[in-house]
Amino acid sequence: MRRVLAAAALLAGLAAHAAAQTAYAGGSAAIPITTKSEEARALYLEGRDLFETLHVAESHPKFDAAVKADPDFALAWLGRANSAPTAAIFFESVKRAAELAPRVSAGERHLILATQAAVNSDPDGQLEHLNALVELHPDDERAHNQLGNYYNGRQEYEKAIEHYKRAIELNPRFTGAYNILGYAYRFLDRYDDAERTFQEYIEVLPNEPNPYDSYAELLMRMGRFEESVAQYRKALEVDPEFTPSLIGIGNNQMFMGRYADARRTFEEYYAKAPNDGVRRNALFWSAASYVHEGKPDQAIETVRKMMTIAEASGDLANVSGDHLLIGNIILETGGSPDDALASFEKAVEVSDRADQPEEVKEAARRNHLYQEALVALAKGDLAAAKAKTDAYRAAVDVEKVRFEVQQTHELAGRIALAEGDVAGGIAELEKANQLDPRVLWALSRAHERAGHADEARAWAKRAADFNQLNFALGYVRNDARNAAGGAAT
């Protein structure tokens, strides 16, 4: 939904909900919380506190109980969506929250409809609702945090930092802003600012695990792997149930070349999993360890175990994602392009059968053109690659979703390189996603072809030192380390 609802519609919605209680989150400037049940409100606030301190799995039952206590509690449905262990629960909950949006306050309405716009690949609509939310509640830290998250997702980190800092000014105890502010600094390679912010986060929440976990992720990014593991273990000392820290430990072990140790860590994570979503996540990182180790067949076998879990619960949205991941593993590790294409086609076919919004299905169809272009490039069919890229660009130009726009530049860059236009290839790849290590590695190879030895080595080092929780890093890290002058693991 792109337009803000008219004042008359808002008043009608509030009148229809006149019997509801409206509780405030911390003063007259705060976004209201509209519910007819004191029990539901208490459960929601418990869930929100857990969610904002990154106890996501523990927060979900609270939100679930809140919507059972008050089935018309729109914000609780939104919380249930954001903490959902499966795609099916996420889409069901967003849909219900949006249905209830006309009955709640303007601030809640904008928050819900911004989420719906994000689901529907409508970044303009999402920004419109978030700007309206901040205009209505300029002194609410959560409103600024939401707008900061929007800019952070679009890699507009300076704008994100502005809103995170404002959230902290409004409420120095609002810990979620410290967390993402640290990451925003990290993405800008402002490591001193990031380290200071995460240390402040620890000071504000010394008895919570996530500040140590976030600081550990920064140390991992900086290549300080043993120090990173120590901080992840501090998080687990504070709360042994904060098992996401095991993901970080396992990734550090992968980066140190200790693949069997990494898989044992992910097996521990799996054994402690409270739900299917966490079990699938454990298998996802186990598959990544096999990619890093150069064992794509074992990686694919592990993804198929993920798929079995999703199939058992009828979660076709995640089944579709698993087919997509298998296709990428095949294509990125030198397997048969035709086999990769078959997996990509299966992903679209399953997506069309999944219980999810039509906009999500359309996004899957649209991005299938990107995958078809990559397959054509792998087969050396430049005519087909160009045709698919042109079709993809035309589809992307409608919504202009940032990462999709970046992918059009990636395709254009790869095609230019295949045609021998190295300068053109570099120019296009520089507009592609710089948070994709495959793009960084492609830029290194392009500069090498151009005879730019120093630039080639620098881009290879950026790819090799990416050191983030990113599945695609396994496709290029060892080659990039070799090119950068480091020892391959």
KEVOTI-495832 format. One record per atom (N, C-alpha, C): z, x, y. Coordinates in steps of 0.05 Angstrom, whole numbers, plus 5000, padded with zeros to 4 digits. Each point is the difference from the previous one (the first is absolute). Layout:
% KEVOTI-495832
ZXY
...
This chain:
% KEVOTI-495832
500050174976
500049835024
500050185025
498149975017
499750185023
501349905025
500049735004
501049905025
503049954999
501450055022
502849935002
500249695002
501949884986
500249715001
500749905028
498949785008
500549885027
502949925002
500949985025
502849925005
500749724989
498049825001
500549734990
500550004970
498450164986
500450024971
502750134993
500850205016
502650134996
502249795003
499949855022
502149805005
500149794978
497749924990
499949804979
501350114975
499450264994
501250124977
503050025002
501050075024
502950035003
501349724999
498749805010
501149734999
500349904971
497950074984
500149914972
502250144985
500950235011
502050154986
502749995015
500449785015
502349985017
502750014985
499949924975
502550004984
500950274991
498150205002
500750264990
501950155019
501650184988
501750175016
498450255007
500450115024
498750245008
502250215005
500150204984
502050215003
498650245013
501450165015
498850235013
500850264987
498250195002
500450254985
501750205015
500849945024
501750195014
500049965030
499749755010
500049955028
497749835008
500149905026
497949825010
497350125000
499850275001
497450135001
498750034972
501549934979
499050054973
498149784990
498350084981
498349804986
501849814985
499749735004
501749814986
499550014969
501949894986
499949974971
500449704995
497949854993
500249714998
500449924971
502349874995
500649904973
501949775002
500049824981
501949775000
502350064982
500250244989
502150074981
501550255008
502749985003
501650235006
499950204977
500049894976
499950174976
497450164999
497849875006
497450135000
499950225022
501149945023
500050205022
501650254992
502349954988
501750234991
498550174979
498749874981
498550144980
497750165013
498649875019
497850135014
500950255014
502349985015
501050245014
500850224981
501249934977
500650204980
497450144991
498049844994
497450114992
498750175021
500249915025
498850165022
501450275003
502750004998
501450255002
499250194977
499749894976
499250174977
497150105005
498349825009
497250085003
499750225022
501549975022
499850195022
501250274993
501750014980
501050264991
498650094974
497749884996
498150084979
501049954972
501949814997
500749904973
498249764994
497550064997
498049784999
500349834975
500350134977
500349854975
502549825000
502250115012
502549855001
499849775021
498350035020
499749795020
498649754990
498250044981
498349774991
501649774989
502050054982
501549774990
501549855022
500850135022
501349875022
498149815014
497650095006
498049835012
499249774982
499850064974
499349804980
502249785000
502550085001
502249815000
500049845026
499250135022
500049865026
497949785000
497750044989
497949795000
500849784980
501650064980
500949794983
502249835013
501650135017
502049855015
498849835022
497850105012
498549855020
497050054996
498649834985
497250044995
498250005024
501149915024
498450005024
500750235019
501250214989
501050235016
497750205002
498549985022
497550165002
500550305000
502050105015
500450295000
501050104973
501449844985
500850094973
497650024982
498049825003
497650034985
498550265008
500150075025
498750255009
501550244988
502649995000
501650214988
499450024970
499749774987
499350004971
497350134996
498149965018
497450124998
500250305003
501350095021
500150295006
501550164979
501749874985
501550144979
498949944972
497749864999
499049904974
499450234981
500849964974
499450204980
497149984989
498749785005
497349964990
498249895023
497450044997
498149905019
500049695001
500349884976
500049714999
502349885016
502450114997
502349905016
499550055030
498850235007
499550065028
498249785012
497749954988
498149815011
501149725001
501449924978
501349745000
502049965023
501550215005
502149985020
498950015029
498050165004
498750005027
498749735005
498749894981
498849735003
502149795007
502350014987
502149805006
501250045027
500450255008
501050065026
498149905022
497450044996
498049915020
500049695001
500449874977
500049715001
502449895016
502250155000
502449925014
500050095029
498250175008
500050125026
500049795023
498649774998
500149815022
502849885004
501850034982
502749875002
502150185013
499350255006
502150195009
499450095029
501850175010
499750105027
497550165004
499250045026
497650155006
500150284990
502350135002
500350284991
499650024970
501349834985
499750004971
497149944992
498849815015
497249934994
498250245004
500350155022
498350235004
500450214979
502550044992
500650204979
498649934974
500149744992
498849914975
497050015002
498949915022
497049995002
498850285004
501650195010
499150285001
499750104972
501949944982
499850084972
497649874987
499649755005
497749864988
497450125009
499950075026
497550135010
499550274986
502250154996
499750264986
498949954972
501049804986
499049944973
497149925001
499249875021
497249905002
498150205013
500950255002
498350225012
499149935028
501949895016
499549925027
501850165019
499350265005
501850165017
500249905029
497949885010
500149905028
502149775001
499849824980
501949785000
502950104996
500350204983
502750114995
501150125026
498450155015
500950125025
500649785021
498449795000
500549785019
502749884996
500749944974
502549884994
502450195006
499650264994
502250195004
500550055030
497850005016
500450035029
501449755011
499349774990
501349755009
503050014992
500650104976
502750034991
501650175019
499050235007
501450195018
500349885028
497949855009
500249875026
502249795000
500349854979
502149804998
502850124997
500150224985
502650134994
499950305007
499750075026
499750285007
502550174995
502349874996
502450154995
501049984971
498249934983
500749984971
498850254986
501850154988
499150254987
498149964977
500349774986
498249954977
497249935009
499749875023
497449945011
498550265006
501450195014
498750265006
499450154974
501849984980
499550144975
497549904986
499649735001
497649894988
497550095013
500050015027
497750095014
499550304995
502250154999
499750284992
498850044973
500849834981
498950014973
497049955000
499149815017
497149955002
498550255009
501050125022
498650245010
500250234980
502250024986
500450214980
497949974978
499649754991
498049944979
497250075009
499549995026
497350065010
499850305008
502050154994
500150295006
499950055030
501049815015
500350035029
503050075005
500650254993
502850074998
501550025026
498650085022
501350025026
501049725009
498349804996
500849735007
502349904982
499850074974
502149924982
502750135009
500050255007
502450145008
501249875024
498449915019
501049865024
501749764992
499149844981
501449764993
502450064982
499850204983
502450074984
502250115018
499350165019
502050115019
501349775016
498449805008
501149775014
501949854982
499349964975
501849864981
502750154999
500050264999
502450154998
501649995026
498650005023
501449965025
501549735001
498649794990
501349745000
502349984980
499850144978
502249994980
500150274986
501750185009
500250274987
500949994971
500949764991
500849984972
497749874983
497749955012
497849884985
498650224985
500750034975
499350244985
497150014992
498749774996
497250004991
498250145019
500649995026
498350135020
500250314997
502450104995
500350294996
498250094977
500049854979
498550074976
497050035006
498849795011
497150015004
499350185024
501850035019
499550185022
499750294989
501750074982
499850274987
497450044987
499049794986
497450024986
497750035020
500249845022
497950025021
499850285011
502350125006
500050285009
498850184979
500649954975
499050174978
497049984999
498949765003
497049974999
498750155023
501450045022
498950155022
500650304998
501150084977
500850284995
502150095020
501649825011
502250065018
502550034982
500150214985
502050034979
502850035012
500350145022
502650035012
501149735009
498349835013
500949735008
500649834976
498450034979
500549844975
502650084988
500550264998
502550104987
502449915016
499850015027
502349915017
500549704996
497849854998
500349714997
501349934974
499150134978
501149944974
503050084999
500750225013
502750085000
501849815016
498849885022
501449795014
500449754983
497949944984
500149784981
502350044980
500350244990
502250064982
502749965014
500250085025
502549975015
500749705004
498049845004
500549715004
500749864974
498850104978
500549874974
500750214979
502350135003
500650224981
500649914972
500649744997
500849904973
497849834988
497550035010
497749864989
498150214989
498549944979
498350204987
497450055015
498949805014
497250045010
499850225021
502050045018
499650225019
499650274986
501450054979
499650254985
497350004986
499249774990
497449974987
497750065020
500249895024
497950045020
499950295009
502350125004
500150285008
498850174978
500549934975
498950144977
497049995000
498949775008
497049975000
498850185022
501450035023
499150195020
500050284989
502150084987
500250274989
497850054980
499449804984
497850024981
497450055014
499549855022
497650035016
499850285011
502250125006
500150275012
499850224979
499949924974
499850194979
502750124991
502249895010
502750094993
501049844976
498750054977
500349824977
502850004989
501350234996
502750004989
502049875019
499750055026
501749865019
499649704999
497549924997
499449724998
501349874976
499850134977
501449904976
502949975005
501350195013
502849995006
500749765016
498449935020
500549765017
499649754984
497949994983
499749774983
502449964982
501150224990
502449974982
502449915017
500150075025
502249905017
499849705002
497549905003
499649715002
501149874974
499450124977
501049884975
503050034996
501150215012
503050025000
501349785016
498849945023
501049785016
499849734986
497749964986
499549754986
498350064975
501250024977
498550064976
497949794993
500249765012
498049794995
497650025019
500050195019
497850035018
497850174986
498849884980
498250154983
497450085012
499149885023
497550115012
500150305006
502550115003
500250295005
498950164976
500049884976
498950134977
497050045003
498649835015
497250045005
499650255016
501650045020
499850255016
500650254985
502049994983
500750234983
497650064982
498949794988
497750054982
497650115014
499549915025
497750115015
500550295007
502450075008
500650295005
499550164975
500849904977
499550144975
497050034994
498449795007
497150034997
499050225018
500950015025
499050205019
500850284992
502150024984
500850274990
498850064973
498249824991
498650054974
501649934976
502249855003
501849944978
499449714991
497749974988
499049734994
501649854979
500950144979
501649874979
502749925012
501250165017
502549935014
499549755017
497849995014
499449775017
499949754983
498650014977
499849764984
502749924988
501750194994
502749934991
501549855023
499650095024
501349875023
499049715003
497349974997
498949735002
500949824977
500450124977
501049854977
502849905006
501650175013
502749915008
499949775019
498150025019
499649795020
499249744985
498250024981
499249774984
502449874985
501650174988
502349904985
502049855017
500150065025
501949875018
498849785016
497549934994
498549805016
501249734998
500449865023
501149734999
497949784996
497450075003
497949804998
497450134993
498049834995
497350104993
498750175021
500549935026
498950155021
500850295000
502650054995
501050284998
498950134975
499949864978
498950124976
497250095004
498449835013
497250075005
499950255019
501850015019
500050235018
500750264986
501849994981
500650234984
497650104985
498549824988
497650074985
497850115019
499849885024
498150095020
500450305006
502550085004
500550285007
499750184975
500549894977
499550164976
497050054997
498449805006
497150035000
499150225020
501350005024
499450205020
500650284990
502250034985
500750264989
497850114982
498849814984
497850094982
497550085016
499549865022
497750075017
500550285012
502450065010
500650265010
499750224979
500649934976
499950194978
497250044989
498149835009
497350024991
499649864973
501449784996
499849854975
499449715006
497549945008
499349735009
500149794978
499550084975
500149804978
502849894997
502050185001
502849914998
500849845024
498950065024
500549845024
499049724996
497649974990
498849744996
501649844979
500850144979
501649864980
502649895012
501250155018
502549925013
499549765019
497750005014
499449775017
499649754983
498950044976
499649764982
502749894992
502050174998
502749894995
501049845023
499450095025
500749845023
498649724998
497550014993
498449754998
501249814980
501050104978
501249834979
502449855011
501650135017
502349875012
499049775019
498050065016
499049795019
498749774984
498550064979
498749794984
502149824988
502250114991
502149844986
501249795019
500050065026
501249805019
497849855014
497450044993
497949855013
499450105028
500850255006
499750115027
497250125003
498049835004
497250095000
499450185024
501449965022
499550165024
500650304993
502250054986
500650274993
498250104977
499149834982
498150074980
497450105013
499249865021
497650085015
500450285012
502350055012
500650265011
500050224980
500949944976
500050204978
497250074992
498249814998
497250064994
498850185022
500749945024
499050165023
501050294998
502650034993
501150274997
498750154977
499549874978
498650134978
497250105008
498649825015
497450085009
500150255018
502050015018
500350235017
500650254985
501849984980
500650244983
497550104987
498549824988
497550094987
498250145019
499549875023
498150115019
500950265013
502650025006
501050245014
500550244982
500149954974
500550224982
497550084984
497749925009
497550094987
499149844976
501149754997
499249844978
497449865005
499249824983
497449865002
500049815024
498250035018
499849805022
499649724991
498549974978
499549734990
502649884989
501750164987
502649904991
501849935023
499950165021
501549945024
499149735012
497349975002
498949755011
500949764984
500150034974
500849774983
502949925006
501750205005
502849945007
500149875028
498550095019
499949885026
499149714999
497949954984
499049734997
502149824987
501450104980
502149844988
502249945020
500650195017
502149955021
499349765017
497549985009
499149785016
500049744985
499150014975
499949764984
502949894996
501950174994
502849914996
501249905027
499450145021
500949925027
499249715006
497549944994
499049735005
501549784985
501150084977
501549814984
503049995006
500950195016
502950025007
500849785019
502649934999
501249805018
500850155025
498150035018
500450145025
498249885021
500550055026
498449885021
497050084998
498349825009
497150064999
499450255017
501550045022
499550235017
500550264984
502050004982
500550244984
497850044980
499049794989
497850024981
497550115014
499549905024
497750095015
500350295008
502450095006
500450295005
499350174976
500749904976
499450144976
496950024996
498749785005
497050004998
498850195020
501149995024
498950175021
500350304993
502450074991
500550284994
498750094974
499149814984
498450084977
497450145008
498949935024
497750135010
500550305005
502450065010
500850285004
500150144973
501149884980
500150134974
497350034988
498249805004
497350034989
498550235014
500650045026
498750225015
500950274989
502650024994
501150254988
498750054973
499749794984
498850044974
497150095003
498549885018
497250095005
499950295009
501950085017
500150285008
500550184976
501849924982
500750164977
497550034981
498349805001
497650004983
497650145014
500450075026
497950135015
497949815010
500649745000
498149795009
500549955030
498850165017
500649975029
498949745011
497849904990
498949755011
502049774995
501149994975
502049794994
502550045016
500950255003
502450065016
499749905029
497650065011
499649915028
499949705002
498749864981
499949715001
502849884998
501650104981
502749904997
501750065025
499650235011
501650075024
499249825024
497549955003
499149815021
501249724996
500049914975
501149744995
503049995005
501350224992
502950025004
500750005030
498550165015
500450025029
499749735013
497949854992
499649735012
502349824994
501150014975
502249834993
502650085015
500450275003
502450105013
499949935030
497750005012
499849955029
501049725008
500349824981
500949735006
503050015007
501750124983
502950005004
501050265013
498550224995
500750265011
502950094992
500649974974
502550104989
499950315001
502050135011
499850285007
499350174976
501449974977
499450184978
497249964989
499049755003
497249954991
498050135018
500549985026
498350155019
499950294994
502450114994
500150294992
498450064975
500049814982
498450044975
497049995005
499149855020
497250015007
499250285010
501850125015
499550275010
500050204977
501949964981
500050184977
497449994984
499049764995
497549974986
497750135016
499949955026
497950125016
500150304999
502550115001
500350294998
499050114974
500749874978
499250104974
497049984996
498849795011
497149974998
498650225016
501050055025
498950215017
500150274986
502250064987
500350254985
498050014977
499749784986
498149994978
497150055009
499449925025
497350045011
499750275013
502150165001
499950275012
500750005030
500949785011
500849995028
503050065002
500650264999
502850084999
501549935025
498850055023
501349945026
500649705002
498049844992
500449715001
502249914980
500050134977
502149934980
502850065010
500350235013
502650075011
500849805022
498249935018
500649825021
500949734989
498749904979
500849744989
502750024985
500450214984
502550034985
502450045019
499550115023
502350025019
500949735010
498349794997
500749735008
501149844976
500050124976
501149874976
503050034999
501249894980
502949994997
501250284996
501450105019
501250264998
502650004983
500849774991
502249984982
499149974971
497450054995
499050014973
499350294994
501550124981
499550294995
497150054990
498749804989
497250044991
498250055024
500649875023
498450045024
500650285011
502550095000
500650275009
498550214983
499949964974
498750194982
497049995005
498949765005
497149985006
499350155026
501849985019
499550155025
500150304995
501850094983
500150294993
497350094988
499049844981
497550074987
497750005020
500049815018
497949985020
500050245019
502450085008
500150245018
499250254985
500650014974
499150234984
497050025000
498749764996
497150005000
498850085027
501549945022
499150065026
500550305007
501350144982
500750285006
502450045017
501749795002
502450025016
502450074982
500250254993
502050084980
502949935008
500750055025
502749955009
500649705000
498149845010
500449715000
500249894971
498350114982
500049914973
502750054987
501150245005
502650074989
502249835012
499849945026
502149845013
500049714989
497649884996
499949734989
501050004971
499350214985
500950024972
503150014999
501150155019
503050035001
501249735007
498849855018
501049745007
500049814975
497950024984
499949834976
502150104980
500150264996
501850124980
503049955007
500650005026
502749975009
500749715008
498449814991
500349725008
502849904991
500850064976
502849974990
501249735007
498649794994
501049735006
499749834975
501349765002
499949824977
497349865001
498050134989
497249915002
498650064974
499249794986
498750044974
497550175002
498449965021
497550145002
500350305003
502350105008
500450285003
499550164975
500649874977
499550144975
497150064994
498249855012
497150054996
499150275012
501350095021
499050235015
501950235003
502649974994
501950195009
499650284988
499550024974
499750264988
497550155011
497849865002
497650135012
500550085028
501449835016
500550075028
501950245001
501950024982
501950235000
498450264995
498249994981
498450234994
498450095024
498749815013
498450065024
501650105023
502549905002
501850095022
501350274995
499650104976
501250264993
502649994985
500749754991
502549984985
499449984970
502150034985
499749984971
499949724991
498049944983
499849734989
502249944980
500949754999
502149934981
498849874976
